[in-house]
Amino acid sequence: MIKVKNLKILIIESNYYESITKKLFSGAKNVVKKMKSEYTKITVPGALEIPVVLERYKEKYDGFIILGCVIRGETTHFELVQKITAFEIYKIVHKNKLALGFGLLTVENISQAKERADTKKKNVGGNAAHVCFKMIKQLK
């Protein structure tokens, strides 16, 4: 059986909506600690910067957790940001066979974001961390 303890996890957090990403991070951090692993957190200004950091550190960690929030506005900026970000992240993940938990919220409004980030409700950050550890186990 493959152990998923004492692993090095990189959490990449876009803090554009800091009140939301703090909750996402709390959920992810709780799971990483329960799994008796260590983490490093790198904060970037927005979602589009996440793939750059993932590419830079792809060989230095056992697993990766992506956290952030993109909320639809009145222009097409939402579609652009969420599609490019997801595409670039998964291009790196697939090419390098990385264990990744995807906790980048793409929502219609702040209420949806709050519900999904809340550790007592949807807990997307915690769920992303669980996926990361499951993928580490699958890829070992």
Buried (B, 14 or more C-beta within 10 A) or exposed (E): EEEBEEBEBBBBBBBBBEEBBBBBBBBBBBBBEEBEBEBEBBBBEBBBBBBEBBBEBBEEBBBBBBBBBBBBEEEEEBEEBBEEBBEBBBEBBEEEEBBBBBBBBBBEEEEBBBEBBBBEEBBBBBBBBBBBBBBBBEEE
